[in-house]
Amino acid sequence: MAPLMRTIAVLGAFALVMTACGDDDSGGGESREGVLAGKCPDPVVMQMDWEPEAEHGGLYEMVGDGYAIDTSVKRVTGPLMASGEDTGVDIEIRIGGNAVGFQQTGSLMYQDTDIFLGMIRLVEAMEFHEDLPLVGVFAMFEKSPFSVYWDPETYPDVETVADLKDEGVVIMLGRPDSFQDYWLARGIMDESQMDLSDMGKPAAFIGRNGEWAEAGFATAEPFLYEFEVPEWGRPVKVQLIHDTGWEEYFQAMAVRTADLEAETDCLELLVPIMQQSIADYYADPAATTSLILELVDAYETGWIYTQPGADFSIARQLELGIVSNGANGYVGDFDDARVSGLYDLVAEVTPIDVSGLNPTDVYSNEFIDTSIGLGG
């Protein structure tokens, strides 16, 4: 897939601002007084929900040269860069998953207020709004990469999850999730076909020899099973859970609700930098992907990730519209009608109590720059 062009006008604007703020004409070395200095926390701490992977590349893109890796607590810290320009503060990216005992990001953000931005699902913000109020300010993905996949050789006529129901296929889902309530309410799947036991991947899928389907990332397992697991070694067919009608925002970056106002001066500068970082990463992902692979090796958590797997992920994100400008030509925003519809579904089909909550309580497009998108 040909690289995407950068958004040249916005890049130029950032460069002008940062040059004005960052030049030091007095001699004695390069100034670090960039556009975020004195406006944002230093470092800007971001908490991921999982291990380093290409899906997070748009955030790791902001980590500049001279970074330091702390293998004891699994984090990387370096200059926070905006399209190659130093913003005057550092960025610290912490991983999730096993390193934090698989704790939910919102919980971590309230345990440690040094965390400025955390990666959440918008339904989580609805579910925990009373105890852990969070507001999404940046949507990493247009569509969630969470999906169901199955063996097309075993089920050549199956095109969708609903077709799996008609065939009586069991899906290995691993754990309860709100989209399952939606499936049941809409008749997309029967409860008896949703296996929630914690079976290991890929052994369980292979052991069933294609009889059962499985849930995972459309950007990861299909490549793993076809190219890196010789015991399977053939394609699987995929449908995004988004495309079944559960249009959740997944891996959105959120702040604590109180910080939406307290850190307005920071967010109005930082969020457009994050948007541009997304555009920059998908235009030329090589250097940042190398950093991601370096971190995987350094952290030694048992997470296995390869260059071919990362390349597949990037291509699939673009191919499936997981990362895209959506209908409006820019990245990072939340669609008002879509969030409202998701809120209505949560209220209708799940046990989550959203009484006293408005859809706009869990997201904000206030800081989005509508001139910044993929393709330029």
N, C-alpha and C positions, 0 to 999 in steps of 0.2 A: 504494500500500500504506500503510495507516494506521501512523503512528509507534508504536513499542513503548513501553510504560510503563516508567519507571525502577524500579529496585529500591529502594523508598523506605526500607525499614528499614535496609538496609546503608548507603545514602547518609547517613542520619541518624547512624548509628554513626561513620562516617568524620568527619562534621562535628564531632561531640562530641569525638572524640580530637584532631582538629587544632585545635579551639578551645582545648582544655586545654593543648596543647603550644605553641600559637602566639600566645596573647594576650600583650601587653606592656602592663602596667598602669602602667609607669613614665613613660609619655609619650615623646615623641621619635620617633614613627613606628611603622608596623606591623612586627611581628616576622616574620622568615622562619623561625623555629624551628618547623617543622612536624613531622609524624609520621615523616618519613624522615631528618631531620637527625641526623647522628651515627651513623646506622644503615647508610646506603647510600653508595656512592661519589658524589661530587659533581664533575662531573655523572654521572648514570646514562647511559652511552653504549650506544645500541642500533644494531646494524648490520642494515640491511635487505638482502634479496637482489635487490631490483629498484628501479626508479624509483618516485617517489611515485604512489600509486594508491589507490582506495577500498578495496581489499582490505587495506590497511595502516591504514585509518582509525581502528581502535580503539587504535592506538599513537600516531598523531598527535593523537588526542583529548587526550592528556596534556600537550601543548605549550601553555603558557599565554601570555597577552598579554605583550608586551615581548620577544618572541623576536627573535633575530638570525639572519640567513641568511648563510652563508659560501658564496659562489658558486664560490670557487676550489677548495674541497675537497668541495663539495656536501653540506652538512650544515646543520641548523637546531638552534639551542640556545635554550632558554627555561625558565621555571619549570616544574617537574614538578607538574602539577595532578591532584587527585583529586576529580572531580565539582565543580569550581570552587574547591576549597580548595588553597592552596599547601602543598606537603608539606615545604618547607624545603630542597630540593635542586633542581638543574637537571636537565633531560633534554636529551640530544644525540642526534639521529637522523641517521644517515649512510645514504646510498643505496648500492645495489649496481649491478650491470649494468656498463655501459660506464665509469662513473666509477671503478671498481676493476679494470678490465681483465677483467671477468667472472670474477673469482676466487671460489672457493667460500668461503662465510661462515666455516666452521670454520677454514680456513687463515688468514683475516684475523684471527680472534680469537686465534690463537696468534702471529701476527706482531705484533699490537698489543694488549697486555693491558689497555689503557684500555677496550677494548670489553667491556662487562659482559654484555650479552645479544645473541645473534645469531640470525637467522632461518634455520632449517635444515629439511631433510626428515629424518624419523626414520631412513629407510634410509641416509642419509648418515652419521648417527651410528653406525649398525651397521658401515658400510663402512670408516670411518676411525677406529674406536674405539682402535686401538693407537697411532697417531701423533697423532691430534687428538681425544682423549676429550672428549665433550660429553654433557650430560644435558638433555633437554627438560624444562622446568618449566611451560610454558604452551602449550596447543594453540590457536592462533589460529582454526583451522577444524575443524569436525566432519567435513567431507569436503573432499578436495582439489578445487579448481576446474579442475584439468587435465582435458581432455576431448578427444573426437574429434567433429568436425562434418562434415556432408556436405550435398549439395544434394537436398532432398526432391522436387524436380521431376524430376531425373534418376533418382532411386531412390525412388519412392513407396512401395515395400513394405519398405524398410529401417527398422528400429526400433532396432537395436543394432549394436555393433561386430561381433559374431558374424555378423549378417546381411550386413555388408559383405564378410566372407570368402566367404559363399555366392554373392555377386554378383561375386566376383573383383575387388573394388575395391582399388586401391592407396591407402595412407594415407601422406601426407607427414608424417613424424615428426621429421625434422630432425637427430636425434642418437640414439645408443644410450641406452637407459634400462632400469632393472631391470624395469619392468612389462612390457616386451617379452618378456623371458625367461618371465615368467608366462603371457603370451598364447600363446607357442609351446608351453609345457609343457601347457597346458590345451586346446590346439587352437582357441583363439579366433581366431587369425590365422595365416596361413602366412608364413614368412620372406620369400618372394618378393613379398608384398604390402606390406611395410614399407619405405618409401623413407627412407633416412637422410641423403640429400644436403641440403646447406644452401641451400635455395631460398628466396628472399625472399618475405615476405608483403606484401600480398595478391596480388602479381603472379602467383605460381605457381598459386594456387588459381583465380584468374580465367582465367589462360591455358589451364587445362585444361577450362574451361567446365563445371565440375561433374562431370567424369569421375572425378577423384580426390577422396578425403577428406583432411582435414588435422587436426593436433593443435594445441591452443591452450587458452586459458582460456575456459570457458563463460561467464565474467563479462565478457568483453572482445570477442573477435573476432566473435561473432554480431551484436552491435550494430554494430560497425565495418563489417562487410560489408553489413548491411542498410541502414544509415542514413548512413554516412559515406564509402562507396566507391561512387560512382554507377555505375562500370563493372559492379558486381554488383547492388546495390540490391534484394535480395530475401532472405527468411529462409533460414537453414540449420537443419538438425536436429542435435541434440546428445545425446551420452551421456557422462556423467562416467566417467573411467577407474576411479574408485572403484566405480562400479556394475557394472563388469565383474568385480569380485572382488578387485582390488588395492587394499585399503583402507589406503592410506598416510596418515600424518599429514604434511601439507604446510605449510610456513611456520610451523613451531613455533618458539617462542622458547626458546633453550637457553643454558646457562652452561657454562664449562669445568668438568670433573668435580671438580677440586679446590675450586672455588668453591661447590659445593653445600653443603659443610660450613662453609667459611670465611666465607661470606656468608649463613648461615642467618638471622641477625637481620634482614638487609635483605629477603631473599626472602619471609619470612613476612609482612611488611608490604606489599611491593611487588606480589607476585603478585595478591592480592585487589584492589589498586588497578587493575591491568591488567584483571582480570575486569570490574570495574565500568566501566572505560573502554570496554570492548567494548559493554556494555549501554547506556551513555550515547550512544555514537556511533550505534548503530542506532536509538535512540529519537529522535535529533535530529541528523542528520549535517551540516546545512547549514554551520555555521561551520567545522568541521574540513575539510570538502570544499573550502571556499574556500581554506584554508591549503594543502591539497594542490595545488590548481590554481596558487596563487601560487608554490609551490616549483617546479613544472614549468616555469613561465615564467622564473623566476629562474635555474634551473640551466642552461638552454639546451643540453641534451645531445642534442637531436634527438628526444627522447621527446615524442609528441603526445598530449595528454589533454584532454578537454572535459567541461564540466558534464553534458551529456546522457549521455556515456559513463560518467561516475561514477554518475549516477542509475540507469542501467541496471544497473551492477555491483552496487550496493547491493540493488536489487530482486531480482536474480537470486540473489545470495548467500542471501537469505532464502527465496526461492521454492524453490530446489533443496536447501535444508537444508545448504548449505555452511557457513553460520554458524547454529548452533542450540544448544539446550540438550541435544540428544541425548536419551537415554532416562531420564536421571537428574534433569533439571530445572535443571542449572547448566552454566556455560560454563568452558572452559579446561582441562579435565581430559583425560587419556589413558585410554581404556578398556583395562583389564588384559588381557581375553581377546582383544581386537582386536590389541593390540601383540604378544601371544604368538603369535597366528595369523600376523601379518605376519612375525615373526621366523622361524617355521617355514617360510613360503614362501620367504623370502630364502635360508635354508639349503638348501632343496630345489631351487629352480629357477634360482638365480643363481650366478655364480662368486664372489660375496662370501664371504669366510672369516669366519664368526662363531664359530668354535671358541674356547672359553674365555670366551665372552660370554653373559650372561644377558639376557633381554629387559628386566629391571628395571635393567640397567646404563645404559640410554640414555634413561630417562624417570623422572620422579617426580611424584606427585600430593601430595606432602607439604605444599605451601603453598597448595593450592586451598581456597577458602572455598565450602562446599557450599550456602550460602544465596544465592549471587550468580548470577543467570541473566538471560536476556532475558525481558522481559515483566513482571517484577516480581510 
